[in-house]
């Protein structure tokens, strides 16, 4: 049995009377700090307890000094709550006519405010960021008010025996003060009170392009995502609706965003949103990753992909990022449209359907970046047959497999064929008799073609001539050639070869018009496409995955950029209008690429979208221009006539035409030189044939002989 001067410790053993103050202080500490991990306080020495309490108090006072405005406001609200409670209990007339009541109030009010002034800082009310407050943080307000009210009652009992102030006043003021303190902190959450109102305009917001998005999933991830959007005043995504996996939730709201139905209602929801001018451009899956394996979800992804809607998901919560973790770092997907920060052109889907539906279509270079996208979009428009021509076995296998998975019912035929082989091309075209030919096969990488000019000539010039002649021989309705902005004032072999291909198609188009041939030869010119193989975006992604640095050729280098999807969509739209309305005879369709973007700005934007700080987490190095590269590209040559085009998102350019016979003679000479492998002579011949070829390294070759095609200066 314990001695008379000892108490029993909760865990067993005796507790001396000298330790009772420490025990009481520990209980008080736990009360102020909230529930502890253990129901019993830990016992420490006097010095340790003193040092601990002093350190804790200093932190609380420092936090209070940093929030003096909020602290002063809380004390003012304490006074207001006490006055209101007294007025409700005693009445204004009773307090004014009763001297005892007035004296009690004049004593109790400062005492209560003083008690709150001491208690509130000790309960950590000012160490929280109330913008991110949760229900648990609001319960801390209740605890602080309860402790302050209890301290006030003890002080009244010790001084006046609680005779002057009615007990109901204490209860009422505690309730009132709790609501007032919570209300005062609601101003920190005002951003989350704002409702999404996409009907007020989704085109622009503070000068920024706003991207309408449709969410899939109405669970916790959707709630977190919407909350983040509400807080971010610079967010470009604007949710216009939600599709839920559960049934029976249609018509409900999640943070002000309507639930439009289930995943099965996707088509109906899209139609309704399009009628209201809110057609989404992104589909964001606010679902767990495991749900992506569901057949229903896969079908939804396919439908969205056919409609040209980008698909993404929010980054996983609590994702840890370490830019120096080597290849262990897994990057979340970067939306290419976010890199452009501009709206995309609206398409005439009916015109595209009339162009492709029921037609036999050939796509050369079908396994490349542009060719693959062309093939998939054409397949989604209901062609009678797709013929794939590709020189790379793996690329041909990959696109054929993808077509079988996404458009298995579409008849298709895959041929391993190089466009340099005129006999093989003629045999394929004669067998399938295509209505439309999309010529995307080319060597496009500037430094590689610069090092292999003979190969560039054979593929880009002779190969394009072979495809055009095969198209003409089989009586197809049209051939559409994919060109590049590097043809304008060309400084590279690649740009010069593609310029010659443009001139050849223009000559065929004009010759066909004069001879009443029904085959059209159209060329579509555009700049860089984001995400293509060999482009800077995959390079930057690989460099980001390694932790940097990102390599940029020159700080002033600019390029036109467009997504592959948009480039192909506008190519099809230009082809549809040109063929259906006989537009652009002898012209080149030039896609509206917007304003050129600095490569360094693109690098910085990618770093930010990946969650890093440019120059700090990820460095940017300048490595110098590569052979054949220019600091900036152009869409129109100075000698070209720029004409208006009725095609949305497309301009017209009219180069000075070159007679078809002269081009054929020049191409015959180029082919013979290229087959010999004499790169020096090939470059010299190109420089003489095409005076607009401006590479300074080749000017001496250009001046060797008079230019036989002076009219080709455009």
URHURA-V135934 format. One record per residue. N is the residue number from 0. PHI is phi in whole degrees, 0 to 359 (none if undefined). PSI is psi as a letter, one per 20 degrees, with the letter a starting at -180 (none if undefined). OMEGA is omega in degrees with one decimal (999 if undefined). Layout:
# URHURA-V135934
n: {N & N}
phi: {PHI & PHI}
psi: {PSI & PSI}
omega: {OMEGA & OMEGA}
This chain:
# URHURA-V135934
n: {0 & 1 & 2 & 3 & 4 & 5 & 6 & 7 & 8 & 9 & 10 & 11 & 12 & 13 & 14 & 15 & 16 & 17 & 18 & 19 & 20 & 21 & 22 & 23 & 24 & 25 & 26 & 27 & 28 & 29 & 30 & 31 & 32 & 33 & 34 & 35 & 36 & 37 & 38 & 39 & 40 & 41 & 42 & 43 & 44 & 45 & 46 & 47 & 48 & 49 & 50 & 51 & 52 & 53 & 54 & 55 & 56 & 57 & 58 & 59 & 60 & 61 & 62 & 63 & 64 & 65 & 66 & 67 & 68 & 69 & 70 & 71 & 72 & 73 & 74 & 75 & 76 & 77 & 78 & 79 & 80 & 81 & 82 & 83 & 84 & 85 & 86 & 87 & 88 & 89 & 90 & 91 & 92 & 93 & 94 & 95 & 96 & 97 & 98 & 99 & 100 & 101 & 102 & 103 & 104 & 105 & 106 & 107 & 108 & 109 & 110 & 111 & 112 & 113 & 114 & 115 & 116 & 117 & 118 & 119 & 120 & 121 & 122 & 123 & 124 & 125 & 126 & 127 & 128 & 129 & 130 & 131 & 132 & 133 & 134 & 135 & 136 & 137 & 138 & 139 & 140 & 141 & 142 & 143 & 144 & 145 & 146 & 147 & 148 & 149 & 150 & 151 & 152 & 153 & 154 & 155 & 156 & 157 & 158 & 159 & 160 & 161 & 162 & 163 & 164 & 165 & 166 & 167 & 168 & 169 & 170 & 171 & 172 & 173 & 174 & 175 & 176 & 177 & 178 & 179 & 180 & 181 & 182 & 183 & 184 & 185 & 186 & 187 & 188 & 189 & 190 & 191 & 192 & 193 & 194 & 195 & 196 & 197 & 198 & 199 & 200 & 201 & 202 & 203 & 204 & 205 & 206 & 207 & 208 & 209 & 210 & 211 & 212 & 213 & 214 & 215 & 216 & 217 & 218 & 219 & 220 & 221 & 222 & 223 & 224 & 225 & 226 & 227 & 228 & 229 & 230 & 231 & 232 & 233 & 234 & 235 & 236 & 237 & 238 & 239 & 240 & 241 & 242 & 243 & 244 & 245 & 246 & 247 & 248 & 249 & 250 & 251 & 252 & 253 & 254 & 255 & 256 & 257 & 258 & 259 & 260 & 261 & 262 & 263 & 264 & 265 & 266 & 267 & 268 & 269 & 270 & 271 & 272 & 273 & 274 & 275 & 276 & 277 & 278 & 279 & 280 & 281 & 282 & 283 & 284 & 285 & 286 & 287 & 288 & 289 & 290 & 291 & 292 & 293 & 294 & 295 & 296 & 297 & 298 & 299 & 300 & 301 & 302 & 303 & 304 & 305 & 306 & 307 & 308 & 309 & 310 & 311 & 312 & 313 & 314 & 315 & 316 & 317 & 318 & 319 & 320 & 321 & 322 & 323 & 324 & 325 & 326 & 327 & 328 & 329 & 330 & 331 & 332 & 333 & 334 & 335 & 336 & 337 & 338 & 339 & 340 & 341 & 342 & 343 & 344 & 345 & 346 & 347 & 348 & 349 & 350 & 351 & 352 & 353 & 354 & 355 & 356 & 357 & 358 & 359 & 360 & 361 & 362 & 363 & 364 & 365 & 366 & 367 & 368 & 369 & 370 & 371 & 372 & 373 & 374 & 375 & 376 & 377 & 378 & 379 & 380 & 381 & 382 & 383 & 384 & 385 & 386 & 387 & 388 & 389 & 390 & 391 & 392 & 393 & 394 & 395 & 396 & 397 & 398 & 399 & 400 & 401 & 402 & 403 & 404 & 405 & 406 & 407 & 408 & 409 & 410 & 411 & 412 & 413 & 414 & 415 & 416 & 417 & 418 & 419 & 420 & 421 & 422 & 423 & 424 & 425 & 426 & 427 & 428 & 429 & 430 & 431 & 432 & 433 & 434 & 435 & 436 & 437 & 438 & 439 & 440 & 441 & 442 & 443 & 444 & 445 & 446 & 447 & 448 & 449 & 450 & 451 & 452 & 453 & 454 & 455 & 456 & 457 & 458 & 459 & 460 & 461 & 462 & 463 & 464 & 465 & 466 & 467 & 468 & 469 & 470 & 471 & 472 & 473 & 474 & 475 & 476 & 477 & 478 & 479 & 480 & 481 & 482 & 483 & 484 & 485 & 486 & 487 & 488 & 489 & 490 & 491 & 492 & 493 & 494 & 495 & 496 & 497 & 498 & 499 & 500 & 501 & 502 & 503 & 504 & 505 & 506 & 507 & 508 & 509 & 510 & 511 & 512 & 513 & 514 & 515 & 516 & 517 & 518 & 519 & 520 & 521 & 522 & 523 & 524 & 525 & 526 & 527 & 528 & 529 & 530 & 531 & 532 & 533 & 534 & 535 & 536 & 537 & 538 & 539 & 540 & 541 & 542 & 543 & 544 & 545 & 546 & 547 & 548 & 549 & 550 & 551 & 552 & 553 & 554 & 555 & 556 & 557 & 558 & 559 & 560 & 561 & 562 & 563 & 564 & 565 & 566 & 567 & 568 & 569 & 570 & 571 & 572 & 573 & 574 & 575 & 576 & 577 & 578 & 579 & 580 & 581 & 582 & 583 & 584 & 585 & 586 & 587 & 588 & 589 & 590 & 591 & 592 & 593 & 594 & 595 & 596 & 597 & 598 & 599 & 600 & 601 & 602 & 603 & 604 & 605 & 606 & 607 & 608 & 609 & 610 & 611 & 612 & 613 & 614 & 615 & 616 & 617 & 618 & 619 & 620 & 621 & 622 & 623 & 624 & 625 & 626 & 627 & 628 & 629 & 630 & 631 & 632 & 633 & 634 & 635 & 636 & 637 & 638 & 639 & 640 & 641 & 642 & 643 & 644 & 645 & 646 & 647 & 648 & 649 & 650 & 651 & 652 & 653 & 654 & 655 & 656 & 657 & 658 & 659 & 660 & 661 & 662 & 663 & 664 & 665 & 666 & 667 & 668 & 669 & 670 & 671 & 672 & 673 & 674 & 675 & 676 & 677 & 678 & 679 & 680 & 681 & 682 & 683 & 684 & 685 & 686 & 687 & 688 & 689 & 690 & 691 & 692 & 693 & 694 & 695 & 696 & 697 & 698 & 699 & 700 & 701 & 702 & 703 & 704 & 705 & 706 & 707 & 708 & 709 & 710 & 711 & 712 & 713}
phi: {none & 290 & 291 & 299 & 262 & 234 & 245 & 277 & 288 & 305 & 272 & 106 & 93 & 268 & 239 & 292 & 298 & 294 & 267 & 300 & 300 & 295 & 296 & 295 & 295 & 294 & 297 & 297 & 298 & 294 & 295 & 289 & 270 & 94 & 297 & 266 & 289 & 242 & 289 & 244 & 289 & 274 & 259 & 229 & 286 & 299 & 295 & 296 & 296 & 297 & 297 & 296 & 294 & 295 & 295 & 298 & 298 & 298 & 295 & 292 & 292 & 296 & 297 & 294 & 298 & 286 & 231 & 298 & 297 & 294 & 297 & 296 & 296 & 296 & 293 & 296 & 293 & 298 & 295 & 297 & 298 & 294 & 295 & 295 & 297 & 294 & 295 & 293 & 282 & 260 & 83 & 294 & 291 & 296 & 289 & 286 & 269 & 258 & 299 & 295 & 294 & 293 & 294 & 297 & 293 & 295 & 270 & 287 & 299 & 298 & 295 & 293 & 296 & 294 & 298 & 296 & 298 & 275 & 280 & 305 & 298 & 283 & 260 & 66 & 294 & 248 & 254 & 249 & 269 & 289 & 295 & 250 & 292 & 241 & 299 & 298 & 291 & 292 & 295 & 294 & 295 & 300 & 295 & 296 & 294 & 297 & 293 & 297 & 294 & 295 & 296 & 296 & 297 & 297 & 297 & 296 & 294 & 288 & 259 & 235 & 56 & 61 & 267 & 273 & 251 & 300 & 295 & 294 & 297 & 297 & 294 & 293 & 293 & 295 & 295 & 297 & 295 & 300 & 295 & 293 & 294 & 297 & 298 & 296 & 274 & 293 & 294 & 287 & 256 & 298 & 296 & 278 & 281 & 298 & 270 & 282 & 230 & 296 & 294 & 281 & 128 & 249 & 289 & 221 & 208 & 56 & 78 & 252 & 291 & 258 & 257 & 293 & 232 & 245 & 268 & 242 & 117 & 237 & 258 & 295 & 295 & 297 & 297 & 296 & 294 & 294 & 296 & 296 & 295 & 295 & 281 & 269 & 289 & 258 & 296 & 265 & 281 & 230 & 291 & 252 & 177 & 225 & 253 & 258 & 284 & 273 & 266 & 84 & 253 & 301 & 95 & 285 & 243 & 239 & 52 & 86 & 262 & 287 & 272 & 272 & 144 & 264 & 298 & 293 & 268 & 302 & 298 & 295 & 295 & 297 & 298 & 295 & 294 & 293 & 298 & 275 & 74 & 239 & 300 & 288 & 255 & 229 & 245 & 249 & 273 & 266 & 226 & 292 & 298 & 298 & 289 & 289 & 274 & 293 & 302 & 297 & 290 & 297 & 296 & 296 & 298 & 296 & 294 & 295 & 295 & 293 & 274 & 77 & 264 & 293 & 239 & 205 & 212 & 295 & 295 & 302 & 296 & 59 & 287 & 266 & 236 & 222 & 293 & 254 & 272 & 66 & 278 & 283 & 285 & 252 & 279 & 281 & 299 & 255 & 284 & 295 & 294 & 291 & 287 & 276 & 54 & 210 & 283 & 260 & 286 & 286 & 260 & 265 & 297 & 296 & 295 & 296 & 294 & 294 & 291 & 258 & 303 & 78 & 258 & 268 & 237 & 251 & 236 & 271 & 63 & 294 & 267 & 281 & 297 & 290 & 299 & 299 & 295 & 301 & 299 & 293 & 291 & 297 & 298 & 283 & 256 & 77 & 286 & 287 & 197 & 241 & 249 & 261 & 238 & 207 & 268 & 263 & 300 & 295 & 298 & 294 & 299 & 295 & 288 & 295 & 294 & 295 & 297 & 295 & 280 & 264 & 222 & 298 & 278 & 279 & 299 & 211 & 216 & 247 & 235 & 275 & 208 & 262 & 294 & 290 & 273 & 296 & 297 & 296 & 299 & 299 & 294 & 294 & 294 & 294 & 288 & 259 & 46 & 291 & 274 & 228 & 232 & 250 & 260 & 249 & 290 & 189 & 266 & 245 & 279 & 304 & 297 & 292 & 291 & 298 & 276 & 227 & 296 & 296 & 294 & 298 & 296 & 295 & 273 & 283 & 263 & 293 & 298 & 295 & 296 & 298 & 296 & 295 & 291 & 294 & 297 & 294 & 292 & 272 & 73 & 294 & 291 & 197 & 240 & 243 & 261 & 270 & 242 & 217 & 290 & 286 & 284 & 282 & 48 & 302 & 245 & 235 & 297 & 301 & 298 & 293 & 294 & 291 & 294 & 296 & 294 & 300 & 298 & 292 & 293 & 297 & 296 & 295 & 296 & 291 & 294 & 292 & 295 & 288 & 259 & 63 & 290 & 272 & 279 & 264 & 236 & 245 & 237 & 243 & 250 & 208 & 270 & 293 & 249 & 284 & 90 & 287 & 296 & 85 & 275 & 286 & 294 & 301 & 297 & 298 & 296 & 295 & 292 & 297 & 297 & 274 & 90 & 90 & 279 & 273 & 259 & 239 & 292 & 207 & 296 & 258 & 291 & 237 & 215 & 277 & 229 & 204 & 287 & 301 & 300 & 293 & 299 & 291 & 301 & 290 & 298 & 295 & 293 & 297 & 295 & 296 & 293 & 297 & 281 & 286 & 249 & 55 & 266 & 70 & 297 & 73 & 256 & 245 & 281 & 248 & 288 & 286 & 266 & 75 & 271 & 295 & 241 & 292 & 298 & 294 & 293 & 296 & 296 & 296 & 295 & 296 & 298 & 293 & 295 & 279 & 96 & 243 & 252 & 298 & 83 & 249 & 286 & 234 & 274 & 237 & 250 & 258 & 247 & 90 & 291 & 269 & 304 & 87 & 274 & 250 & 290 & 214 & 251 & 231 & 262 & 228 & 282 & 299 & 270 & 276 & 273 & 269 & 238 & 286 & 233 & 284 & 276 & 301 & 78 & 225 & 252 & 238 & 229 & 242 & 287 & 294 & 288 & 243 & 304 & 301 & 295 & 295 & 295 & 296 & 295 & 295 & 293 & 296 & 293 & 298 & 297 & 297 & 294 & 294 & 292 & 281 & 80 & 276 & 297 & 299 & 291 & 299 & 296 & 297 & 295 & 298 & 296 & 281 & 289 & 237 & 299 & 286 & 290 & 249 & 293 & 301 & 293 & 249 & 293 & 295 & 287 & 294 & 269 & 293 & 221 & 298 & 287 & 286 & 239 & 298 & 287 & 270 & 299 & 288}
psi: {q & q & r & h & j & q & q & p & q & h & j & q & r & q & o & q & h & i & i & g & h & g & g & g & h & g & g & h & g & h & g & h & i & r & p & r & h & q & i & q & q & q & p & r & r & g & g & g & g & g & g & g & h & g & g & g & g & g & g & h & h & g & h & g & h & i & l & h & g & h & g & h & h & g & h & h & h & g & g & g & g & g & g & g & g & h & h & g & g & h & q & h & h & h & h & h & i & o & h & g & h & g & g & g & g & h & g & h & g & h & g & g & h & h & g & h & h & h & g & g & h & i & j & k & h & j & j & q & o & i & h & k & q & a & h & h & h & h & h & h & g & g & g & g & h & g & g & g & h & g & h & g & g & g & g & h & h & h & g & j & k & k & h & h & p & q & h & h & h & g & g & g & h & g & g & g & h & g & h & g & g & g & h & h & i & h & h & i & j & h & h & i & h & p & q & p & m & h & i & i & o & j & g & q & o & k & j & q & p & p & o & p & q & p & q & o & p & k & b & h & g & g & g & g & g & h & g & g & h & h & h & o & i & j & p & h & p & o & p & i & r & p & p & q & h & q & r & j & i & p & i & r & q & o & l & i & p & q & o & i & b & r & h & i & j & g & g & g & g & g & g & g & h & h & h & j & k & k & p & q & i & q & o & p & o & m & r & q & h & h & i & i & i & p & h & h & h & h & h & g & g & g & g & h & h & h & j & k & p & q & p & a & q & q & q & q & q & k & p & p & p & o & i & j & j & b & j & i & p & o & q & q & q & p & p & h & h & h & h & h & l & q & q & q & q & p & q & n & h & g & h & g & g & h & g & h & p & j & q & p & p & p & o & q & k & i & i & a & g & g & g & g & h & g & g & g & h & g & h & i & j & l & r & h & q & p & o & p & p & q & i & p & g & g & h & g & g & g & h & g & g & h & g & h & h & h & l & h & i & p & p & q & p & p & p & o & p & p & i & h & n & h & g & g & g & h & g & g & h & h & g & i & m & q & h & q & p & o & n & i & p & r & o & i & o & g & h & g & h & h & i & m & h & g & h & g & g & h & g & h & f & h & g & h & g & g & g & g & h & h & g & h & h & i & k & q & h & q & p & o & p & p & a & q & i & i & h & p & l & p & j & q & g & g & h & g & g & h & g & h & h & g & h & g & h & g & g & h & g & h & h & h & h & h & j & k & q & i & p & q & o & q & p & p & p & r & b & q & p & p & i & q & p & i & r & h & g & h & g & h & g & g & h & g & h & i & j & a & r & p & p & p & g & q & h & j & p & q & q & p & q & q & q & g & g & h & g & g & g & h & g & h & g & g & g & g & g & h & g & h & j & l & q & k & p & j & r & p & p & o & q & o & j & b & q & q & p & p & h & h & h & g & g & h & h & g & g & g & h & i & j & r & p & p & i & f & g & p & r & p & q & p & i & q & q & r & p & i & q & q & h & q & r & q & h & p & q & h & i & q & o & p & q & q & p & i & p & p & j & p & r & p & p & o & q & p & q & p & p & h & h & h & g & g & g & g & h & g & g & g & g & g & g & h & h & i & j & n & h & g & h & g & g & g & g & g & h & h & h & n & h & i & o & j & o & h & i & j & h & h & h & h & j & h & r & q & p & i & m & h & i & j & h & none}
omega: {-178.5 & 177.7 & -177.4 & -177.1 & -179.5 & 173.3 & 179.3 & 173.8 & -177.2 & -178.1 & -176.8 & -179.4 & -174.9 & 177.8 & -178.3 & -179.5 & -179.1 & -178.2 & -177.0 & 177.6 & 178.1 & -179.9 & 178.9 & 179.4 & 179.2 & 176.6 & 179.3 & 179.4 & 179.2 & 178.6 & -179.3 & -175.0 & -177.8 & -177.5 & 180.0 & 179.3 & 178.9 & -179.4 & -179.1 & 179.0 & 175.2 & -177.0 & -178.5 & 178.5 & 179.9 & -178.3 & 178.7 & 179.0 & -179.6 & -179.8 & -179.4 & -179.0 & 179.6 & 179.0 & 178.4 & -178.5 & 179.9 & 179.0 & -179.3 & 178.9 & 177.7 & 177.7 & 179.5 & 177.9 & 179.0 & -179.4 & -176.3 & 179.5 & 178.3 & 179.3 & 179.2 & 178.0 & 178.9 & 178.8 & 176.8 & 177.6 & 175.9 & 177.8 & 179.5 & 179.9 & 179.6 & 179.3 & 179.3 & 179.1 & 178.5 & -179.8 & 179.2 & -176.5 & -173.8 & -175.4 & -178.8 & -178.7 & 179.9 & 179.5 & -177.7 & -175.3 & -178.1 & 179.0 & -179.5 & 179.3 & -179.4 & 179.2 & 179.3 & 179.7 & -179.4 & 177.2 & -173.9 & -177.5 & 177.4 & 179.6 & 179.7 & 179.1 & 179.0 & 177.3 & 177.7 & 179.9 & 178.7 & -173.2 & -173.6 & 178.7 & -177.0 & -179.0 & 173.0 & 178.8 & -173.7 & 176.6 & -177.6 & 170.4 & -172.1 & 175.4 & -178.4 & -177.5 & 177.2 & 178.4 & 179.0 & 177.9 & 177.8 & 176.1 & 176.1 & 175.7 & 177.7 & -179.8 & -179.7 & 179.0 & 179.4 & 179.6 & 178.8 & 179.1 & 178.0 & 176.8 & 177.9 & 178.8 & 179.6 & 178.8 & 178.4 & -178.6 & -178.6 & -175.7 & -174.1 & -176.5 & 175.1 & -177.7 & -170.2 & -174.4 & 177.6 & -178.7 & 179.3 & 178.1 & -179.8 & -179.5 & -177.6 & -179.5 & 177.3 & 178.3 & -179.7 & -177.7 & 177.9 & 179.7 & -179.9 & 179.4 & 176.7 & 179.2 & 179.1 & -178.7 & 177.6 & 179.4 & 176.5 & -177.7 & -172.9 & 179.5 & -179.0 & 177.0 & -179.6 & 179.4 & 172.8 & 179.9 & -176.4 & -178.8 & -179.6 & 176.7 & -179.6 & -175.6 & -179.3 & 177.4 & -177.1 & 178.9 & -178.9 & 177.1 & -179.5 & -176.9 & 175.8 & -178.8 & 175.3 & -179.0 & 174.8 & -176.8 & -177.7 & -178.2 & -175.8 & -179.2 & 177.5 & 179.5 & 179.0 & -178.7 & 179.4 & 178.5 & 178.1 & 178.3 & -179.5 & -178.9 & -174.0 & -179.4 & -179.4 & -176.5 & 179.8 & 178.6 & -177.8 & -176.2 & -179.9 & 178.9 & -179.2 & 169.3 & -175.5 & 175.4 & -179.2 & 176.6 & 176.1 & -179.6 & -179.5 & -178.6 & 177.3 & 178.7 & 171.5 & -175.8 & 176.2 & -179.6 & -175.8 & 171.0 & -171.0 & -179.4 & 179.9 & 178.8 & 179.2 & -179.5 & -174.9 & -177.0 & 179.3 & 179.4 & 178.9 & 178.4 & 179.7 & 179.9 & -179.8 & 177.7 & -179.0 & 179.3 & -177.1 & -177.2 & -177.9 & 175.6 & 176.8 & 171.9 & -174.8 & -178.1 & 175.8 & -178.9 & 175.2 & -175.6 & -177.3 & -177.4 & -178.3 & 179.3 & -179.0 & 177.5 & 180.0 & 179.7 & 177.8 & 178.4 & 178.6 & 178.8 & 179.1 & -179.8 & 178.5 & 179.9 & 179.2 & 178.9 & 178.6 & -179.4 & 178.0 & -177.0 & -180.0 & 177.2 & 175.8 & 176.5 & 179.6 & 178.2 & 178.1 & -180.0 & 179.6 & -177.7 & 178.1 & -175.4 & -179.5 & -175.3 & 178.7 & -177.5 & 175.6 & -178.2 & 177.8 & -177.7 & 171.9 & -176.9 & 177.3 & 179.7 & -176.2 & 178.5 & 177.0 & 177.9 & -176.7 & -177.8 & 173.6 & -179.1 & 179.2 & -174.2 & 176.5 & -175.5 & 172.2 & -175.3 & 179.7 & 179.4 & 178.1 & -179.6 & 178.9 & -179.0 & -168.1 & -169.4 & 176.9 & -178.0 & 171.5 & -170.7 & 172.4 & 174.8 & 174.4 & -174.6 & -171.3 & -179.1 & 177.9 & -175.9 & 179.8 & -179.1 & 178.6 & -179.3 & 175.5 & -178.3 & -177.3 & 179.9 & 177.1 & -179.3 & 179.3 & -178.3 & 172.7 & 177.3 & 175.7 & -179.5 & 173.6 & 176.7 & -177.7 & 176.0 & -175.3 & -179.1 & 179.9 & -175.6 & -176.8 & 179.3 & 178.3 & 177.5 & -175.9 & -178.2 & 176.8 & 178.4 & 180.0 & 176.7 & -179.6 & -179.6 & -174.3 & -177.7 & -175.1 & -177.7 & -179.2 & 177.9 & -178.3 & 176.2 & -177.0 & -179.6 & 172.4 & -170.8 & 175.0 & -176.9 & 175.8 & -176.9 & -175.9 & -179.4 & 179.3 & 178.6 & -178.5 & 179.7 & 179.6 & -178.3 & 179.0 & -179.2 & -172.5 & 179.1 & -176.5 & 172.7 & -177.5 & 177.3 & 175.1 & -174.2 & 179.6 & -178.4 & 179.3 & 167.5 & -167.3 & -174.7 & -170.2 & -178.5 & -179.2 & 178.5 & 178.0 & 179.5 & -178.0 & -174.2 & 179.9 & 178.0 & 177.3 & 178.2 & -175.1 & -178.4 & -171.7 & -178.2 & -176.9 & 178.0 & 178.3 & 177.3 & 179.7 & 179.8 & -179.2 & -179.0 & 176.8 & 177.6 & -179.0 & -176.5 & -177.9 & 176.2 & 178.4 & 179.1 & -175.9 & 167.0 & 178.8 & -179.2 & 177.2 & -179.7 & -172.5 & 177.9 & -179.6 & 176.6 & -176.1 & -177.0 & -170.4 & 173.3 & -178.9 & 176.4 & 179.8 & 179.3 & -179.7 & -179.7 & 178.8 & 175.9 & 177.7 & 177.8 & 175.9 & -177.8 & -179.1 & 178.8 & 177.0 & -179.8 & 177.8 & -179.5 & 179.3 & 179.3 & 178.5 & 178.0 & -179.2 & -177.6 & 178.7 & 172.6 & -174.2 & -178.4 & 175.5 & 176.0 & -175.2 & 178.2 & 177.3 & -177.3 & 174.1 & -176.2 & -176.6 & 174.9 & -178.0 & 173.5 & 179.8 & 179.2 & -179.4 & 179.8 & -173.5 & -177.0 & 174.9 & 177.5 & 179.0 & 179.9 & 177.4 & 179.7 & 175.3 & -179.1 & 177.9 & -178.3 & 177.6 & 0.4 & 171.5 & -177.0 & 178.8 & -174.9 & -175.3 & -177.9 & -178.0 & -176.8 & -179.6 & 176.0 & 169.0 & -178.6 & 177.2 & 176.1 & 178.9 & -178.5 & -177.7 & 178.8 & 179.8 & 178.8 & 179.9 & 175.0 & 178.1 & -179.3 & 177.4 & 178.7 & -179.3 & -179.8 & -178.3 & -177.4 & -175.0 & -175.2 & 179.9 & 179.8 & 170.2 & 178.1 & -178.7 & -179.0 & 171.6 & 176.6 & -179.0 & -177.6 & 176.6 & -175.6 & -175.4 & -179.9 & 176.9 & -176.2 & 175.9 & 179.3 & -179.3 & 176.1 & 176.7 & 178.7 & 179.5 & -179.6 & 178.0 & 179.6 & 179.7 & 179.9 & 177.7 & 176.0 & -178.2 & 176.7 & -179.9 & 177.9 & 179.3 & 177.2 & -178.7 & 179.7 & 175.1 & 179.4 & 176.5 & -172.2 & 178.5 & -177.9 & 178.0 & -178.7 & 176.3 & -175.6 & 174.2 & 177.7 & 179.0 & 177.8 & 178.9 & 178.6 & -177.9 & 173.9 & -179.4 & -178.0 & 179.3 & 174.6 & -180.0 & -175.9 & 176.8 & -179.8 & 176.9 & -179.0 & 179.3 & 177.9 & -175.8 & 172.8 & 177.3 & 176.1 & -178.5 & 175.8 & 173.3 & -174.8 & 175.6 & 179.7 & -175.9 & -177.4 & 179.0 & 178.9 & -179.9 & 178.0 & 179.4 & -179.2 & 178.4 & 177.7 & 177.9 & -178.2 & -179.3 & 179.4 & -177.8 & -179.9 & 176.4 & -179.4 & -179.4 & -175.5 & -178.3 & -179.2 & 178.9 & -179.4 & 177.4 & 179.9 & 178.7 & -179.4 & 178.2 & -179.6 & -173.0 & -177.9 & 179.4 & 177.3 & -165.2 & 179.2 & -176.7 & -178.3 & -174.2 & -177.8 & 179.0 & 177.8 & -178.6 & -176.8 & -176.5 & -178.1 & 173.8 & -179.5 & -177.9 & -177.6 & -177.5 & -179.4 & 180.0 & -175.9 & 178.5 & 999}
